[in-house]
Amino acid sequence: MSPWLPRPARPPRWAGGAPAAGGGGDLGGISSGRQQSPERKARAAYHRGLKSRKDALRRERRAASAGSDARREKELGKAATAWQKAIRQFSVAIKNDRRMPEAYNELGYALRKTGHYERALKAYEAALYLRPDYYDAIEYRGEAFLHLGRLDDVKQTYMALFRKDRSNADLLMKALGAWSRDQDMAHADDTLRTFLRWISERQALAAQSDSLSANNARRWD
């Protein structure tokens, strides 16, 4: 196992690396007469990270609906700044509590959103080491696999989720559908064409499964 991942006797090295200037010492202006415990510092940093995540996603939505290129670029720049803040804050949370799977998961999400897919995978693996049935992290990891071209891993991830957590399986399939629509079929090789057919087949089977479930539910109304 990679030494980066959590071990029972020795926690992993901090996932995010050293924080950028101004990212580690200030814990949101929270102060008291007593020293905060590492766990409280971790929780405070984690919640600040969630706020930055929310801000980044809001900025991205504004960029998508912007009426001009200048406005779009401005919002995307603010989104990028918010993602960097989230990365620093989730990293601070991990530094203070290395047994916090949700912080690793959110760090992975922010890293993936900024294009750091390999680092995101390491964060997801740490979250899953701590909580093997963390299906949100499994779904996020599946999206990272997709961006890295690890198509067999994407398939395995989807099938595992389909059996164990249908809502996350549907989220991953939604991401796969959006990704497939962006592919240039004129230049697709056999591997990509096969994968795109698999996506179409799984979408059809999922729809069929939903229809059967709905019919069975009506029988018992």
N, C-alpha and C positions, 0 to 999 in steps of 0.2 A: 504494500500500500504506500502511496505517496506520503512522504513526511509532512507535506503541507496539510493533510487532513487530520481531523481531531482523533486523538487516541485516548483510551480510558485513563492512562497515567500521565499523559503529556499533551496538552492542548496544541492545536496547530499554530504555526506562525500567522501573524495577522494578515488577513486575506487581502486587504487593500494596499499594503505597503505603508510607508510613512505618510501621514496626512500632509496635504499641501499647507503652505504657510497660513496660519489663522484657522486651520481646520480642526486641531486637536485639543487645544487648551481651553477654549471657550465652550462651555457646555450650556449655551443658551441663556447666560446671565443668571442661572440658578445658583444661589448661594445661601448659606445658613451658617450659624455658629458652629455647626458640627461638620466634619468631613463626610462627604457623601460616600456611600458604599459603591464599589465597582458596579454592582448590579443596578443600582439606581442611576448611575451615570450612563450605563449601557441603555437602560430603558429610555432615558431622556434623549439620548442621541438617536436612538431608533425612531422615536416619534418625530423628531425633527427631520430625520431622513424621509419619513412618510409624507411630511408636509412638502418637502422639496420635490419628491416624486410627483405628488399631486400637481404642484405648480408646473413642473416640466411637461406633464401630459396636457395640462390646460393650454400651455403655450404652443404645443404642437397642434392642438385642435384649432387654435386661432390662426396658426400659420397655414393650415390646410384650407381655411375659408377666407384667407386674406384677399383683398381686392387688388393688391399691387405687389410687384416683386419686392419693392423696398420694405413694405409692411411684413411680407412673408419672411424675408431675411432677418428683420429685426426680431420677430417672434422666435424664429429658430435659434438665433443667437442667445436669447434669454432662456430658451429651453435647454440649450447646451450648458449654460451656466448653472441652471437648476439641477441638471443631471450630475454635474461635477460636485455640487454641494451634497447631493444625496449620497454619492459614492463616499465622500469624506465622512459624512455622518454615520452611515452604516458601518464604515470601517472603524470609527471610534467606538461604536457599540460593540463590535467584535473584539476590539482590543481590551475592552473592560469586562466582557463576558463572552468567552470563547465557546460557551455551551448554549448559544442562542440561535437555533436553526432559522428562525424567521429573519434574523439580521443577515445571515449568509444568503438566504433566498432573495431578499430584497437587494442585497449588494449584487448578486448575480443578475437580477433584472436590470438594474441601472447600468451595469457593465455591458450587458447585451444591447441595451438601447443606444449605447455610445460606440458600438462596434467592436468591443473587446470580448470576442466570443470565447476564446480559450480561457481567459481569466474568469469569465462568467461560468464556464463549465466547472472550474475548480470550486467556485463558490457554491454551486448547486450540489456538487459531490459532497462538500462539507455539510451542507444542510441535510442531505440524505443519509450521511453517516450518523448524524445525531438523531434523525427521525426518518427511518426507512420508508414509512408510509406517508410521507409528505407529498401528496399528489400535486399540489400547486408547483412544487419544485420540480417534480418529474415532468410536468407539462412545459414549464419554462425551459428545462433542459432539452426537451424535444425540439423547441423552436431554435435553440442554439445549435443543436445538431444539424438542423435544416440549413442554417446560414453557413455552416462549415462544410456542407456537402456530404455529411455522413448519413446517407439516405437509408441504409439498412438499419441504423440506430433509430432513425425517425420512425420507421415502420414498427420496430419492436416496441418503442415507447408508446405509439398509438395503440397497438394491440393490447399492451398491458393496461393502459388506462381504460380502454373499451371494456375490459373484463372487470375492472375494479373501481373505476370512478368515471362514470359516463359523462358527467358535466365537464370534467377536464379533457376527456377525449374529444368532446365536441369543440372545446376551445382550440385544441391543437388542430383539429380538422378545419376549423374556420381559418386559422393561420395558413394551413397548407393550401386551402382553396384560393386565398388571396395571393399567395406566392405563385401558385400555378398559373394564374391569369397574367402574371408579369413575364412568363417565360417566352422566349423567342422560338417558336416551334420550327421555324425555317432553318434554324441552326442547331436544333436539339440532336444529341447523339442517342444511341440506342438505350443507354442507361437512363437518361432523362425521360425519354418517351415511355419506357417501361414504368418508371416511377409515377409519371403523370397518369398513366392508365390505372395504376394501383390506387391513386387518389380518387379517381372517378368511380372506380369499383367500390371502394370503401364508403364513399359518399352515398352511393345507391343503396348499399347494404344497411348503412346507418338509418337512412330514410325508411327503408322497409321495416327495420326493427322498431322504429318509432311508431309506424303505422300499426304493426301487430300489437304493440303495447297499448296503444290507444283503443284498439278494438277489444282487447281483453279487458281493459278497464271499463268500457261501456257495458260489457256483459254482466258486470257485477254492480252496476248502478241500480 
